[in-house]
């Protein structure tokens, strides 16, 4: 669906109005969606589509995937989560995955940011250097 510039701007404006201290307020968002459905302003479907896209991107920014060669114990998980919460905020969603191919270390993906501290990653970087 192609969205007009006015609908995109309206969606951004509405999305910003749903945020409190940089975090999405779900109650405000649901109220705005209900209001859009009730009043049905011009191009409201495109506005809803743009708003949906912005919410999806916001959720993806808070998704954390942590890969390790072996299962992490509770203390290690808490230490990693505390460090990431300090940098990215406390409302992160964590997914832990065991990937034996890493050989050791961690590979952490937070939204678009990737931190590769795995042995496999280091070996790959070393091989590319030669």
C-alpha positions in Angstrom: 0.0 0.0 0.0 1.4 3.3 -1.0 1.1 6.0 1.7 0.8 9.7 0.9 3.1 12.2 2.5 0.3 13.7 4.5 -0.7 10.3 5.8 2.9 9.5 6.7 3.2 12.9 8.5 0.0 12.3 10.4 1.0 8.8 11.4 4.4 10.2 12.7 2.6 13.0 14.6 0.2 10.5 16.2 3.0 8.1 17.1 5.0 10.9 18.8 1.9 11.8 20.8 1.6 8.2 22.0 5.1 8.4 23.6 6.0 9.2 27.1 9.7 9.8 27.8 10.6 8.2 24.6 8.6 5.0 25.3 5.3 4.0 23.7 2.2 4.2 25.9 -0.2 1.5 24.8 -3.2 3.1 26.4 -2.7 6.3 24.4 -2.1 4.3 21.2 -5.3 2.3 21.6 -7.3 5.4 22.3 -5.9 7.1 19.1 -6.7 4.0 17.0 -10.2 3.9 18.4 -10.7 7.6 17.6 -9.4 7.2 14.1 -11.8 4.3 13.5 -14.7 6.3 14.9 -14.1 9.5 13.0 -12.6 8.0 9.9 -10.7 11.1 8.6 -9.6 11.4 5.0 -7.0 8.6 4.2 -7.4 7.1 7.7 -6.5 3.6 6.4 -3.1 4.9 5.2 -2.6 6.6 8.5 -3.3 3.4 10.4 -1.0 1.5 8.1 1.8 4.1 8.8 1.1 4.0 12.5 1.3 0.1 12.4 4.7 0.3 10.7 6.1 2.8 13.3 4.8 0.6 16.2 6.4 -2.5 14.6 9.8 -0.7 14.2 9.6 0.5 17.8 9.0 -3.1 19.0 11.9 -4.4 16.8 14.2 -1.8 18.4 13.5 -3.3 21.8 13.9 -7.0 20.8 17.2 -8.5 22.0 18.5 -11.8 20.7 21.4 -13.3 22.6 23.3 -16.3 21.1 25.8 -18.3 23.0 27.8 -21.5 22.5 26.4 -23.0 25.7 23.4 -22.4 27.9 23.9 -19.3 30.0 23.4 -19.5 33.8 21.1 -17.1 35.6 23.9 -14.9 36.9 25.3 -14.4 33.4 21.9 -13.7 31.9 21.2 -11.1 34.6 24.6 -9.4 34.1 24.1 -9.2 30.3 20.5 -7.9 30.7 21.6 -5.3 33.2 24.3 -4.0 30.9 21.9 -3.8 28.0 19.2 -2.2 30.1 21.7 0.5 31.1 22.4 1.3 27.5 19.0 0.8 25.8 16.5 1.1 28.6 14.7 -1.3 30.8 11.8 -2.3 28.5 13.7 -4.9 26.4 12.4 -8.3 25.4 15.1 -11.0 25.6 15.4 -14.2 23.5 18.2 -16.6 24.4 19.5 -19.1 21.8 22.2 -21.7 22.0 24.4 -21.8 18.8 27.3 -24.3 19.2 28.9 -23.0 16.0 30.0 -19.8 17.9 32.5 -22.0 19.8 32.5 -19.5 22.7 31.5 -16.0 23.7 28.3 -14.1 22.9 26.6 -12.6 19.9 24.0 -10.0 20.9 21.5 -8.3 18.5 19.5 -5.3 19.8 17.3 -4.0 17.1 19.8 -3.2 14.3 22.9 -3.2 16.5 25.0 -6.4 16.5 27.8 -7.1 19.1 29.8 -10.1 18.0 32.1 -11.2 20.8 32.1 -14.9 19.7 35.2 -16.9 19.0 33.8 -17.7 15.5 33.3 -14.0 14.8 36.9 -13.3 15.9 38.2 -16.1 13.7 36.2 -14.8 10.7 37.5 -11.3 11.2 41.1 -12.6 11.5 40.7 -14.7 8.3 39.4 -11.6 6.4 42.4 -9.6 7.5 44.7 -12.0 5.7 
